[in-house]
């Protein structure tokens, strides 16, 4: 799966030009070096798409200097609708302030919206 951070919405037959870092990721990490190679892409708004890799221009015979884009072929899964009625709560033991800040930051990234600090008293 590959995250596209494009300004335009993904839709059937839309063409998305990739940034230099994205091109490197597709060519080197995913090893998709031929025209028509297929990858799964998503943008967090329009769902998951099956896309084809497309090299534009010959780049002097070198793939590394060609402009790389992807063409959205088929919608595989639509984006799930966010339901604001759900809440996710996390309870945790008291910890020191720097680690607490980190914990709250990461939990917020995971959509936690309610925090509770648990205390245990021994009798």
Phi and psi restraints in degrees (range 20) as a CNS / XPLOR table:
assign (resid 1 and name C) (resid 2 and name N)
       (resid 2 and name CA) (resid 2 and name C) 1.0 -138.6 20.0 2
assign (resid 2 and name N) (resid 2 and name CA)
       (resid 2 and name C) (resid 3 and name N) 1.0 125.1 20.0 2
assign (resid 2 and name C) (resid 3 and name N)
       (resid 3 and name CA) (resid 3 and name C) 1.0 -86.1 20.0 2
assign (resid 3 and name N) (resid 3 and name CA)
       (resid 3 and name C) (resid 4 and name N) 1.0 123.8 20.0 2
assign (resid 3 and name C) (resid 4 and name N)
       (resid 4 and name CA) (resid 4 and name C) 1.0 -100.6 20.0 2
assign (resid 4 and name N) (resid 4 and name CA)
       (resid 4 and name C) (resid 5 and name N) 1.0 129.1 20.0 2
assign (resid 4 and name C) (resid 5 and name N)
       (resid 5 and name CA) (resid 5 and name C) 1.0 -108.1 20.0 2
assign (resid 5 and name N) (resid 5 and name CA)
       (resid 5 and name C) (resid 6 and name N) 1.0 58.8 20.0 2
assign (resid 5 and name C) (resid 6 and name N)
       (resid 6 and name CA) (resid 6 and name C) 1.0 -91.3 20.0 2
assign (resid 6 and name N) (resid 6 and name CA)
       (resid 6 and name C) (resid 7 and name N) 1.0 155.2 20.0 2
assign (resid 6 and name C) (resid 7 and name N)
       (resid 7 and name CA) (resid 7 and name C) 1.0 -80.9 20.0 2
assign (resid 7 and name N) (resid 7 and name CA)
       (resid 7 and name C) (resid 8 and name N) 1.0 -24.4 20.0 2
assign (resid 7 and name C) (resid 8 and name N)
       (resid 8 and name CA) (resid 8 and name C) 1.0 -92.2 20.0 2
assign (resid 8 and name N) (resid 8 and name CA)
       (resid 8 and name C) (resid 9 and name N) 1.0 151.5 20.0 2
assign (resid 8 and name C) (resid 9 and name N)
       (resid 9 and name CA) (resid 9 and name C) 1.0 -72.1 20.0 2
assign (resid 9 and name N) (resid 9 and name CA)
       (resid 9 and name C) (resid 10 and name N) 1.0 141.4 20.0 2
assign (resid 9 and name C) (resid 10 and name N)
       (resid 10 and name CA) (resid 10 and name C) 1.0 -75.2 20.0 2
assign (resid 10 and name N) (resid 10 and name CA)
       (resid 10 and name C) (resid 11 and name N) 1.0 132.9 20.0 2
assign (resid 10 and name C) (resid 11 and name N)
       (resid 11 and name CA) (resid 11 and name C) 1.0 -154.0 20.0 2
assign (resid 11 and name N) (resid 11 and name CA)
       (resid 11 and name C) (resid 12 and name N) 1.0 170.7 20.0 2
assign (resid 11 and name C) (resid 12 and name N)
       (resid 12 and name CA) (resid 12 and name C) 1.0 -56.0 20.0 2
assign (resid 12 and name N) (resid 12 and name CA)
       (resid 12 and name C) (resid 13 and name N) 1.0 132.4 20.0 2
assign (resid 12 and name C) (resid 13 and name N)
       (resid 13 and name CA) (resid 13 and name C) 1.0 65.6 20.0 2
assign (resid 13 and name N) (resid 13 and name CA)
       (resid 13 and name C) (resid 14 and name N) 1.0 12.8 20.0 2
assign (resid 13 and name C) (resid 14 and name N)
       (resid 14 and name CA) (resid 14 and name C) 1.0 -76.4 20.0 2
assign (resid 14 and name N) (resid 14 and name CA)
       (resid 14 and name C) (resid 15 and name N) 1.0 145.8 20.0 2
assign (resid 14 and name C) (resid 15 and name N)
       (resid 15 and name CA) (resid 15 and name C) 1.0 -110.2 20.0 2
assign (resid 15 and name N) (resid 15 and name CA)
       (resid 15 and name C) (resid 16 and name N) 1.0 128.2 20.0 2
assign (resid 15 and name C) (resid 16 and name N)
       (resid 16 and name CA) (resid 16 and name C) 1.0 -119.1 20.0 2
assign (resid 16 and name N) (resid 16 and name CA)
       (resid 16 and name C) (resid 17 and name N) 1.0 118.6 20.0 2
assign (resid 16 and name C) (resid 17 and name N)
       (resid 17 and name CA) (resid 17 and name C) 1.0 -76.9 20.0 2
assign (resid 17 and name N) (resid 17 and name CA)
       (resid 17 and name C) (resid 18 and name N) 1.0 136.0 20.0 2
assign (resid 17 and name C) (resid 18 and name N)
       (resid 18 and name CA) (resid 18 and name C) 1.0 -93.9 20.0 2
assign (resid 18 and name N) (resid 18 and name CA)
       (resid 18 and name C) (resid 19 and name N) 1.0 146.2 20.0 2
assign (resid 18 and name C) (resid 19 and name N)
       (resid 19 and name CA) (resid 19 and name C) 1.0 -72.2 20.0 2
assign (resid 19 and name N) (resid 19 and name CA)
       (resid 19 and name C) (resid 20 and name N) 1.0 170.6 20.0 2
assign (resid 19 and name C) (resid 20 and name N)
       (resid 20 and name CA) (resid 20 and name C) 1.0 -60.1 20.0 2
assign (resid 20 and name N) (resid 20 and name CA)
       (resid 20 and name C) (resid 21 and name N) 1.0 -42.0 20.0 2
assign (resid 20 and name C) (resid 21 and name N)
       (resid 21 and name CA) (resid 21 and name C) 1.0 -66.5 20.0 2
assign (resid 21 and name N) (resid 21 and name CA)
       (resid 21 and name C) (resid 22 and name N) 1.0 -39.6 20.0 2
assign (resid 21 and name C) (resid 22 and name N)
       (resid 22 and name CA) (resid 22 and name C) 1.0 -65.9 20.0 2
assign (resid 22 and name N) (resid 22 and name CA)
       (resid 22 and name C) (resid 23 and name N) 1.0 -39.7 20.0 2
assign (resid 22 and name C) (resid 23 and name N)
       (resid 23 and name CA) (resid 23 and name C) 1.0 -60.7 20.0 2
assign (resid 23 and name N) (resid 23 and name CA)
       (resid 23 and name C) (resid 24 and name N) 1.0 -44.3 20.0 2
assign (resid 23 and name C) (resid 24 and name N)
       (resid 24 and name CA) (resid 24 and name C) 1.0 -60.2 20.0 2
assign (resid 24 and name N) (resid 24 and name CA)
       (resid 24 and name C) (resid 25 and name N) 1.0 -43.6 20.0 2
assign (resid 24 and name C) (resid 25 and name N)
       (resid 25 and name CA) (resid 25 and name C) 1.0 -62.4 20.0 2
assign (resid 25 and name N) (resid 25 and name CA)
       (resid 25 and name C) (resid 26 and name N) 1.0 -46.5 20.0 2
assign (resid 25 and name C) (resid 26 and name N)
       (resid 26 and name CA) (resid 26 and name C) 1.0 -64.6 20.0 2
assign (resid 26 and name N) (resid 26 and name CA)
       (resid 26 and name C) (resid 27 and name N) 1.0 -44.1 20.0 2
assign (resid 26 and name C) (resid 27 and name N)
       (resid 27 and name CA) (resid 27 and name C) 1.0 -76.2 20.0 2
assign (resid 27 and name N) (resid 27 and name CA)
       (resid 27 and name C) (resid 28 and name N) 1.0 -41.8 20.0 2
assign (resid 27 and name C) (resid 28 and name N)
       (resid 28 and name CA) (resid 28 and name C) 1.0 -93.3 20.0 2
assign (resid 28 and name N) (resid 28 and name CA)
       (resid 28 and name C) (resid 29 and name N) 1.0 -47.2 20.0 2
assign (resid 28 and name C) (resid 29 and name N)
       (resid 29 and name CA) (resid 29 and name C) 1.0 -81.8 20.0 2
assign (resid 29 and name N) (resid 29 and name CA)
       (resid 29 and name C) (resid 30 and name N) 1.0 -50.2 20.0 2
assign (resid 29 and name C) (resid 30 and name N)
       (resid 30 and name CA) (resid 30 and name C) 1.0 -80.4 20.0 2
assign (resid 30 and name N) (resid 30 and name CA)
       (resid 30 and name C) (resid 31 and name N) 1.0 -16.6 20.0 2
assign (resid 30 and name C) (resid 31 and name N)
       (resid 31 and name CA) (resid 31 and name C) 1.0 57.6 20.0 2
assign (resid 31 and name N) (resid 31 and name CA)
       (resid 31 and name C) (resid 32 and name N) 1.0 44.2 20.0 2
assign (resid 31 and name C) (resid 32 and name N)
       (resid 32 and name CA) (resid 32 and name C) 1.0 -102.9 20.0 2
assign (resid 32 and name N) (resid 32 and name CA)
       (resid 32 and name C) (resid 33 and name N) 1.0 90.5 20.0 2
assign (resid 32 and name C) (resid 33 and name N)
       (resid 33 and name CA) (resid 33 and name C) 1.0 -110.2 20.0 2
assign (resid 33 and name N) (resid 33 and name CA)
       (resid 33 and name C) (resid 34 and name N) 1.0 8.1 20.0 2
assign (resid 33 and name C) (resid 34 and name N)
       (resid 34 and name CA) (resid 34 and name C) 1.0 -124.0 20.0 2
assign (resid 34 and name N) (resid 34 and name CA)
       (resid 34 and name C) (resid 35 and name N) 1.0 152.4 20.0 2
assign (resid 34 and name C) (resid 35 and name N)
       (resid 35 and name CA) (resid 35 and name C) 1.0 -59.6 20.0 2
assign (resid 35 and name N) (resid 35 and name CA)
       (resid 35 and name C) (resid 36 and name N) 1.0 136.8 20.0 2
assign (resid 35 and name C) (resid 36 and name N)
       (resid 36 and name CA) (resid 36 and name C) 1.0 88.9 20.0 2
assign (resid 36 and name N) (resid 36 and name CA)
       (resid 36 and name C) (resid 37 and name N) 1.0 -6.2 20.0 2
assign (resid 36 and name C) (resid 37 and name N)
       (resid 37 and name CA) (resid 37 and name C) 1.0 -61.1 20.0 2
assign (resid 37 and name N) (resid 37 and name CA)
       (resid 37 and name C) (resid 38 and name N) 1.0 143.0 20.0 2
assign (resid 37 and name C) (resid 38 and name N)
       (resid 38 and name CA) (resid 38 and name C) 1.0 -107.2 20.0 2
assign (resid 38 and name N) (resid 38 and name CA)
       (resid 38 and name C) (resid 39 and name N) 1.0 139.1 20.0 2
assign (resid 38 and name C) (resid 39 and name N)
       (resid 39 and name CA) (resid 39 and name C) 1.0 -135.7 20.0 2
assign (resid 39 and name N) (resid 39 and name CA)
       (resid 39 and name C) (resid 40 and name N) 1.0 158.7 20.0 2
assign (resid 39 and name C) (resid 40 and name N)
       (resid 40 and name CA) (resid 40 and name C) 1.0 -97.8 20.0 2
assign (resid 40 and name N) (resid 40 and name CA)
       (resid 40 and name C) (resid 41 and name N) 1.0 130.6 20.0 2
assign (resid 40 and name C) (resid 41 and name N)
       (resid 41 and name CA) (resid 41 and name C) 1.0 -127.0 20.0 2
assign (resid 41 and name N) (resid 41 and name CA)
       (resid 41 and name C) (resid 42 and name N) 1.0 150.9 20.0 2
assign (resid 41 and name C) (resid 42 and name N)
       (resid 42 and name CA) (resid 42 and name C) 1.0 -147.5 20.0 2
assign (resid 42 and name N) (resid 42 and name CA)
       (resid 42 and name C) (resid 43 and name N) 1.0 160.1 20.0 2
assign (resid 42 and name C) (resid 43 and name N)
       (resid 43 and name CA) (resid 43 and name C) 1.0 -127.4 20.0 2
assign (resid 43 and name N) (resid 43 and name CA)
       (resid 43 and name C) (resid 44 and name N) 1.0 5.0 20.0 2
assign (resid 43 and name C) (resid 44 and name N)
       (resid 44 and name CA) (resid 44 and name C) 1.0 82.0 20.0 2
assign (resid 44 and name N) (resid 44 and name CA)
       (resid 44 and name C) (resid 45 and name N) 1.0 -1.2 20.0 2
assign (resid 44 and name C) (resid 45 and name N)
       (resid 45 and name CA) (resid 45 and name C) 1.0 -123.3 20.0 2
assign (resid 45 and name N) (resid 45 and name CA)
       (resid 45 and name C) (resid 46 and name N) 1.0 -40.6 20.0 2
assign (resid 45 and name C) (resid 46 and name N)
       (resid 46 and name CA) (resid 46 and name C) 1.0 -112.3 20.0 2
assign (resid 46 and name N) (resid 46 and name CA)
       (resid 46 and name C) (resid 47 and name N) 1.0 11.9 20.0 2
assign (resid 46 and name C) (resid 47 and name N)
       (resid 47 and name CA) (resid 47 and name C) 1.0 90.4 20.0 2
assign (resid 47 and name N) (resid 47 and name CA)
       (resid 47 and name C) (resid 48 and name N) 1.0 -168.1 20.0 2
assign (resid 47 and name C) (resid 48 and name N)
       (resid 48 and name CA) (resid 48 and name C) 1.0 -100.8 20.0 2
assign (resid 48 and name N) (resid 48 and name CA)
       (resid 48 and name C) (resid 49 and name N) 1.0 130.5 20.0 2
assign (resid 48 and name C) (resid 49 and name N)
       (resid 49 and name CA) (resid 49 and name C) 1.0 -120.3 20.0 2
assign (resid 49 and name N) (resid 49 and name CA)
       (resid 49 and name C) (resid 50 and name N) 1.0 144.5 20.0 2
assign (resid 49 and name C) (resid 50 and name N)
       (resid 50 and name CA) (resid 50 and name C) 1.0 -88.5 20.0 2
assign (resid 50 and name N) (resid 50 and name CA)
       (resid 50 and name C) (resid 51 and name N) 1.0 120.0 20.0 2
assign (resid 50 and name C) (resid 51 and name N)
       (resid 51 and name CA) (resid 51 and name C) 1.0 -121.8 20.0 2
assign (resid 51 and name N) (resid 51 and name CA)
       (resid 51 and name C) (resid 52 and name N) 1.0 153.3 20.0 2
assign (resid 51 and name C) (resid 52 and name N)
       (resid 52 and name CA) (resid 52 and name C) 1.0 -105.5 20.0 2
assign (resid 52 and name N) (resid 52 and name CA)
       (resid 52 and name C) (resid 53 and name N) 1.0 137.1 20.0 2
assign (resid 52 and name C) (resid 53 and name N)
       (resid 53 and name CA) (resid 53 and name C) 1.0 -77.9 20.0 2
assign (resid 53 and name N) (resid 53 and name CA)
       (resid 53 and name C) (resid 54 and name N) 1.0 137.6 20.0 2
assign (resid 53 and name C) (resid 54 and name N)
       (resid 54 and name CA) (resid 54 and name C) 1.0 -136.2 20.0 2
assign (resid 54 and name N) (resid 54 and name CA)
       (resid 54 and name C) (resid 55 and name N) 1.0 127.5 20.0 2
assign (resid 54 and name C) (resid 55 and name N)
       (resid 55 and name CA) (resid 55 and name C) 1.0 -97.7 20.0 2
assign (resid 55 and name N) (resid 55 and name CA)
       (resid 55 and name C) (resid 56 and name N) 1.0 122.1 20.0 2
assign (resid 55 and name C) (resid 56 and name N)
       (resid 56 and name CA) (resid 56 and name C) 1.0 -101.9 20.0 2
assign (resid 56 and name N) (resid 56 and name CA)
       (resid 56 and name C) (resid 57 and name N) 1.0 131.0 20.0 2
assign (resid 56 and name C) (resid 57 and name N)
       (resid 57 and name CA) (resid 57 and name C) 1.0 80.3 20.0 2
assign (resid 57 and name N) (resid 57 and name CA)
       (resid 57 and name C) (resid 58 and name N) 1.0 157.2 20.0 2
assign (resid 57 and name C) (resid 58 and name N)
       (resid 58 and name CA) (resid 58 and name C) 1.0 -90.3 20.0 2
assign (resid 58 and name N) (resid 58 and name CA)
       (resid 58 and name C) (resid 59 and name N) 1.0 -16.7 20.0 2
assign (resid 58 and name C) (resid 59 and name N)
       (resid 59 and name CA) (resid 59 and name C) 1.0 60.0 20.0 2
assign (resid 59 and name N) (resid 59 and name CA)
       (resid 59 and name C) (resid 60 and name N) 1.0 31.1 20.0 2
assign (resid 59 and name C) (resid 60 and name N)
       (resid 60 and name CA) (resid 60 and name C) 1.0 68.2 20.0 2
assign (resid 60 and name N) (resid 60 and name CA)
       (resid 60 and name C) (resid 61 and name N) 1.0 26.1 20.0 2
assign (resid 60 and name C) (resid 61 and name N)
       (resid 61 and name CA) (resid 61 and name C) 1.0 87.5 20.0 2
assign (resid 61 and name N) (resid 61 and name CA)
       (resid 61 and name C) (resid 62 and name N) 1.0 -1.4 20.0 2
assign (resid 61 and name C) (resid 62 and name N)
       (resid 62 and name CA) (resid 62 and name C) 1.0 -110.8 20.0 2
assign (resid 62 and name N) (resid 62 and name CA)
       (resid 62 and name C) (resid 63 and name N) 1.0 130.7 20.0 2
assign (resid 62 and name C) (resid 63 and name N)
       (resid 63 and name CA) (resid 63 and name C) 1.0 -65.5 20.0 2
assign (resid 63 and name N) (resid 63 and name CA)
       (resid 63 and name C) (resid 64 and name N) 1.0 -32.4 20.0 2
assign (resid 63 and name C) (resid 64 and name N)
       (resid 64 and name CA) (resid 64 and name C) 1.0 -64.4 20.0 2
assign (resid 64 and name N) (resid 64 and name CA)
       (resid 64 and name C) (resid 65 and name N) 1.0 -25.2 20.0 2
assign (resid 64 and name C) (resid 65 and name N)
       (resid 65 and name CA) (resid 65 and name C) 1.0 -102.2 20.0 2
assign (resid 65 and name N) (resid 65 and name CA)
       (resid 65 and name C) (resid 66 and name N) 1.0 4.2 20.0 2
assign (resid 65 and name C) (resid 66 and name N)
       (resid 66 and name CA) (resid 66 and name C) 1.0 -79.7 20.0 2
assign (resid 66 and name N) (resid 66 and name CA)
       (resid 66 and name C) (resid 67 and name N) 1.0 157.4 20.0 2
assign (resid 66 and name C) (resid 67 and name N)
       (resid 67 and name CA) (resid 67 and name C) 1.0 -85.6 20.0 2
assign (resid 67 and name N) (resid 67 and name CA)
       (resid 67 and name C) (resid 68 and name N) 1.0 127.8 20.0 2
assign (resid 67 and name C) (resid 68 and name N)
       (resid 68 and name CA) (resid 68 and name C) 1.0 -105.9 20.0 2
assign (resid 68 and name N) (resid 68 and name CA)
       (resid 68 and name C) (resid 69 and name N) 1.0 133.7 20.0 2
assign (resid 68 and name C) (resid 69 and name N)
       (resid 69 and name CA) (resid 69 and name C) 1.0 -138.8 20.0 2
assign (resid 69 and name N) (resid 69 and name CA)
       (resid 69 and name C) (resid 70 and name N) 1.0 166.8 20.0 2
assign (resid 69 and name C) (resid 70 and name N)
       (resid 70 and name CA) (resid 70 and name C) 1.0 -124.9 20.0 2
assign (resid 70 and name N) (resid 70 and name CA)
       (resid 70 and name C) (resid 71 and name N) 1.0 146.6 20.0 2
assign (resid 70 and name C) (resid 71 and name N)
       (resid 71 and name CA) (resid 71 and name C) 1.0 -115.1 20.0 2
assign (resid 71 and name N) (resid 71 and name CA)
       (resid 71 and name C) (resid 72 and name N) 1.0 125.2 20.0 2
assign (resid 71 and name C) (resid 72 and name N)
       (resid 72 and name CA) (resid 72 and name C) 1.0 -74.1 20.0 2
assign (resid 72 and name N) (resid 72 and name CA)
       (resid 72 and name C) (resid 73 and name N) 1.0 117.6 20.0 2
assign (resid 72 and name C) (resid 73 and name N)
       (resid 73 and name CA) (resid 73 and name C) 1.0 -97.8 20.0 2
assign (resid 73 and name N) (resid 73 and name CA)
       (resid 73 and name C) (resid 74 and name N) 1.0 -46.8 20.0 2
assign (resid 73 and name C) (resid 74 and name N)
       (resid 74 and name CA) (resid 74 and name C) 1.0 -148.9 20.0 2
assign (resid 74 and name N) (resid 74 and name CA)
       (resid 74 and name C) (resid 75 and name N) 1.0 136.5 20.0 2
assign (resid 74 and name C) (resid 75 and name N)
       (resid 75 and name CA) (resid 75 and name C) 1.0 -79.6 20.0 2
assign (resid 75 and name N) (resid 75 and name CA)
       (resid 75 and name C) (resid 76 and name N) 1.0 119.2 20.0 2
assign (resid 75 and name C) (resid 76 and name N)
       (resid 76 and name CA) (resid 76 and name C) 1.0 -89.7 20.0 2
assign (resid 76 and name N) (resid 76 and name CA)
       (resid 76 and name C) (resid 77 and name N) 1.0 -46.2 20.0 2
assign (resid 76 and name C) (resid 77 and name N)
       (resid 77 and name CA) (resid 77 and name C) 1.0 -142.7 20.0 2
assign (resid 77 and name N) (resid 77 and name CA)
       (resid 77 and name C) (resid 78 and name N) 1.0 135.7 20.0 2
assign (resid 77 and name C) (resid 78 and name N)
       (resid 78 and name CA) (resid 78 and name C) 1.0 -81.0 20.0 2
assign (resid 78 and name N) (resid 78 and name CA)
       (resid 78 and name C) (resid 79 and name N) 1.0 158.9 20.0 2
assign (resid 78 and name C) (resid 79 and name N)
       (resid 79 and name CA) (resid 79 and name C) 1.0 -70.2 20.0 2
assign (resid 79 and name N) (resid 79 and name CA)
       (resid 79 and name C) (resid 80 and name N) 1.0 128.7 20.0 2
assign (resid 79 and name C) (resid 80 and name N)
       (resid 80 and name CA) (resid 80 and name C) 1.0 -65.4 20.0 2
assign (resid 80 and name N) (resid 80 and name CA)
       (resid 80 and name C) (resid 81 and name N) 1.0 144.9 20.0 2
assign (resid 80 and name C) (resid 81 and name N)
       (resid 81 and name CA) (resid 81 and name C) 1.0 -79.1 20.0 2
assign (resid 81 and name N) (resid 81 and name CA)
       (resid 81 and name C) (resid 82 and name N) 1.0 133.1 20.0 2
assign (resid 81 and name C) (resid 82 and name N)
       (resid 82 and name CA) (resid 82 and name C) 1.0 -77.4 20.0 2
assign (resid 82 and name N) (resid 82 and name CA)
       (resid 82 and name C) (resid 83 and name N) 1.0 129.0 20.0 2
assign (resid 82 and name C) (resid 83 and name N)
       (resid 83 and name CA) (resid 83 and name C) 1.0 -104.5 20.0 2
assign (resid 83 and name N) (resid 83 and name CA)
       (resid 83 and name C) (resid 84 and name N) 1.0 114.7 20.0 2
assign (resid 83 and name C) (resid 84 and name N)
       (resid 84 and name CA) (resid 84 and name C) 1.0 -73.2 20.0 2
assign (resid 84 and name N) (resid 84 and name CA)
       (resid 84 and name C) (resid 85 and name N) 1.0 -11.0 20.0 2
assign (resid 84 and name C) (resid 85 and name N)
       (resid 85 and name CA) (resid 85 and name C) 1.0 -76.6 20.0 2
assign (resid 85 and name N) (resid 85 and name CA)
       (resid 85 and name C) (resid 86 and name N) 1.0 -20.9 20.0 2
assign (resid 85 and name C) (resid 86 and name N)
       (resid 86 and name CA) (resid 86 and name C) 1.0 -77.4 20.0 2
assign (resid 86 and name N) (resid 86 and name CA)
       (resid 86 and name C) (resid 87 and name N) 1.0 145.4 20.0 2
assign (resid 86 and name C) (resid 87 and name N)
       (resid 87 and name CA) (resid 87 and name C) 1.0 -133.7 20.0 2
assign (resid 87 and name N) (resid 87 and name CA)
       (resid 87 and name C) (resid 88 and name N) 1.0 146.5 20.0 2
assign (resid 87 and name C) (resid 88 and name N)
       (resid 88 and name CA) (resid 88 and name C) 1.0 -118.8 20.0 2
assign (resid 88 and name N) (resid 88 and name CA)
       (resid 88 and name C) (resid 89 and name N) 1.0 121.5 20.0 2
assign (resid 88 and name C) (resid 89 and name N)
       (resid 89 and name CA) (resid 89 and name C) 1.0 -113.6 20.0 2
assign (resid 89 and name N) (resid 89 and name CA)
       (resid 89 and name C) (resid 90 and name N) 1.0 141.4 20.0 2
assign (resid 89 and name C) (resid 90 and name N)
       (resid 90 and name CA) (resid 90 and name C) 1.0 -126.0 20.0 2
assign (resid 90 and name N) (resid 90 and name CA)
       (resid 90 and name C) (resid 91 and name N) 1.0 135.5 20.0 2
assign (resid 90 and name C) (resid 91 and name N)
       (resid 91 and name CA) (resid 91 and name C) 1.0 -111.5 20.0 2
assign (resid 91 and name N) (resid 91 and name CA)
       (resid 91 and name C) (resid 92 and name N) 1.0 138.2 20.0 2
assign (resid 91 and name C) (resid 92 and name N)
       (resid 92 and name CA) (resid 92 and name C) 1.0 -146.5 20.0 2
assign (resid 92 and name N) (resid 92 and name CA)
       (resid 92 and name C) (resid 93 and name N) 1.0 157.9 20.0 2
assign (resid 92 and name C) (resid 93 and name N)
       (resid 93 and name CA) (resid 93 and name C) 1.0 -75.8 20.0 2
assign (resid 93 and name N) (resid 93 and name CA)
       (resid 93 and name C) (resid 94 and name N) 1.0 150.5 20.0 2
assign (resid 93 and name C) (resid 94 and name N)
       (resid 94 and name CA) (resid 94 and name C) 1.0 -60.4 20.0 2
assign (resid 94 and name N) (resid 94 and name CA)
       (resid 94 and name C) (resid 95 and name N) 1.0 134.6 20.0 2
assign (resid 94 and name C) (resid 95 and name N)
       (resid 95 and name CA) (resid 95 and name C) 1.0 -133.4 20.0 2
assign (resid 95 and name N) (resid 95 and name CA)
       (resid 95 and name C) (resid 96 and name N) 1.0 170.7 20.0 2
assign (resid 95 and name C) (resid 96 and name N)
       (resid 96 and name CA) (resid 96 and name C) 1.0 -66.2 20.0 2
assign (resid 96 and name N) (resid 96 and name CA)
       (resid 96 and name C) (resid 97 and name N) 1.0 154.6 20.0 2
assign (resid 96 and name C) (resid 97 and name N)
       (resid 97 and name CA) (resid 97 and name C) 1.0 -54.5 20.0 2
assign (resid 97 and name N) (resid 97 and name CA)
       (resid 97 and name C) (resid 98 and name N) 1.0 -48.0 20.0 2
assign (resid 97 and name C) (resid 98 and name N)
       (resid 98 and name CA) (resid 98 and name C) 1.0 -61.1 20.0 2
assign (resid 98 and name N) (resid 98 and name CA)
       (resid 98 and name C) (resid 99 and name N) 1.0 -39.4 20.0 2
assign (resid 98 and name C) (resid 99 and name N)
       (resid 99 and name CA) (resid 99 and name C) 1.0 -73.3 20.0 2
assign (resid 99 and name N) (resid 99 and name CA)
       (resid 99 and name C) (resid 100 and name N) 1.0 -32.7 20.0 2
assign (resid 99 and name C) (resid 100 and name N)
       (resid 100 and name CA) (resid 100 and name C) 1.0 -64.3 20.0 2
assign (resid 100 and name N) (resid 100 and name CA)
       (resid 100 and name C) (resid 101 and name N) 1.0 -43.1 20.0 2
assign (resid 100 and name C) (resid 101 and name N)
       (resid 101 and name CA) (resid 101 and name C) 1.0 -59.7 20.0 2
assign (resid 101 and name N) (resid 101 and name CA)
       (resid 101 and name C) (resid 102 and name N) 1.0 -43.4 20.0 2
assign (resid 101 and name C) (resid 102 and name N)
       (resid 102 and name CA) (resid 102 and name C) 1.0 -63.8 20.0 2
assign (resid 102 and name N) (resid 102 and name CA)
       (resid 102 and name C) (resid 103 and name N) 1.0 -44.0 20.0 2
assign (resid 102 and name C) (resid 103 and name N)
       (resid 103 and name CA) (resid 103 and name C) 1.0 -60.9 20.0 2
assign (resid 103 and name N) (resid 103 and name CA)
       (resid 103 and name C) (resid 104 and name N) 1.0 -45.8 20.0 2
assign (resid 103 and name C) (resid 104 and name N)
       (resid 104 and name CA) (resid 104 and name C) 1.0 -65.1 20.0 2
assign (resid 104 and name N) (resid 104 and name CA)
       (resid 104 and name C) (resid 105 and name N) 1.0 -40.3 20.0 2
assign (resid 104 and name C) (resid 105 and name N)
       (resid 105 and name CA) (resid 105 and name C) 1.0 -60.3 20.0 2
assign (resid 105 and name N) (resid 105 and name CA)
       (resid 105 and name C) (resid 106 and name N) 1.0 -48.5 20.0 2
assign (resid 105 and name C) (resid 106 and name N)
       (resid 106 and name CA) (resid 106 and name C) 1.0 -69.9 20.0 2
assign (resid 106 and name N) (resid 106 and name CA)
       (resid 106 and name C) (resid 107 and name N) 1.0 -38.0 20.0 2
assign (resid 106 and name C) (resid 107 and name N)
       (resid 107 and name CA) (resid 107 and name C) 1.0 -66.4 20.0 2
assign (resid 107 and name N) (resid 107 and name CA)
       (resid 107 and name C) (resid 108 and name N) 1.0 -37.9 20.0 2
assign (resid 107 and name C) (resid 108 and name N)
       (resid 108 and name CA) (resid 108 and name C) 1.0 -62.9 20.0 2
assign (resid 108 and name N) (resid 108 and name CA)
       (resid 108 and name C) (resid 109 and name N) 1.0 -38.2 20.0 2
assign (resid 108 and name C) (resid 109 and name N)
       (resid 109 and name CA) (resid 109 and name C) 1.0 -62.7 20.0 2
assign (resid 109 and name N) (resid 109 and name CA)
       (resid 109 and name C) (resid 110 and name N) 1.0 -26.7 20.0 2
assign (resid 109 and name C) (resid 110 and name N)
       (resid 110 and name CA) (resid 110 and name C) 1.0 -93.8 20.0 2
assign (resid 110 and name N) (resid 110 and name CA)
       (resid 110 and name C) (resid 111 and name N) 1.0 15.1 20.0 2
assign (resid 110 and name C) (resid 111 and name N)
       (resid 111 and name CA) (resid 111 and name C) 1.0 73.9 20.0 2
assign (resid 111 and name N) (resid 111 and name CA)
       (resid 111 and name C) (resid 112 and name N) 1.0 21.3 20.0 2
assign (resid 111 and name C) (resid 112 and name N)
       (resid 112 and name CA) (resid 112 and name C) 1.0 -72.2 20.0 2
assign (resid 112 and name N) (resid 112 and name CA)
       (resid 112 and name C) (resid 113 and name N) 1.0 130.5 20.0 2
assign (resid 112 and name C) (resid 113 and name N)
       (resid 113 and name CA) (resid 113 and name C) 1.0 -122.0 20.0 2
assign (resid 113 and name N) (resid 113 and name CA)
       (resid 113 and name C) (resid 114 and name N) 1.0 4.9 20.0 2
assign (resid 113 and name C) (resid 114 and name N)
       (resid 114 and name CA) (resid 114 and name C) 1.0 -145.0 20.0 2
assign (resid 114 and name N) (resid 114 and name CA)
       (resid 114 and name C) (resid 115 and name N) 1.0 129.4 20.0 2
assign (resid 114 and name C) (resid 115 and name N)
       (resid 115 and name CA) (resid 115 and name C) 1.0 -117.0 20.0 2
assign (resid 115 and name N) (resid 115 and name CA)
       (resid 115 and name C) (resid 116 and name N) 1.0 140.3 20.0 2
assign (resid 115 and name C) (resid 116 and name N)
       (resid 116 and name CA) (resid 116 and name C) 1.0 -135.2 20.0 2
assign (resid 116 and name N) (resid 116 and name CA)
       (resid 116 and name C) (resid 117 and name N) 1.0 134.5 20.0 2
assign (resid 116 and name C) (resid 117 and name N)
       (resid 117 and name CA) (resid 117 and name C) 1.0 -99.1 20.0 2
assign (resid 117 and name N) (resid 117 and name CA)
       (resid 117 and name C) (resid 118 and name N) 1.0 122.4 20.0 2
assign (resid 117 and name C) (resid 118 and name N)
       (resid 118 and name CA) (resid 118 and name C) 1.0 -92.5 20.0 2
assign (resid 118 and name N) (resid 118 and name CA)
       (resid 118 and name C) (resid 119 and name N) 1.0 137.5 20.0 2
assign (resid 118 and name C) (resid 119 and name N)
       (resid 119 and name CA) (resid 119 and name C) 1.0 -124.6 20.0 2
assign (resid 119 and name N) (resid 119 and name CA)
       (resid 119 and name C) (resid 120 and name N) 1.0 136.1 20.0 2
assign (resid 119 and name C) (resid 120 and name N)
       (resid 120 and name CA) (resid 120 and name C) 1.0 -116.5 20.0 2
assign (resid 120 and name N) (resid 120 and name CA)
       (resid 120 and name C) (resid 121 and name N) 1.0 127.6 20.0 2
assign (resid 120 and name C) (resid 121 and name N)
       (resid 121 and name CA) (resid 121 and name C) 1.0 -108.7 20.0 2
assign (resid 121 and name N) (resid 121 and name CA)
       (resid 121 and name C) (resid 122 and name N) 1.0 128.8 20.0 2
assign (resid 121 and name C) (resid 122 and name N)
       (resid 122 and name CA) (resid 122 and name C) 1.0 -93.3 20.0 2
assign (resid 122 and name N) (resid 122 and name CA)
       (resid 122 and name C) (resid 123 and name N) 1.0 132.8 20.0 2
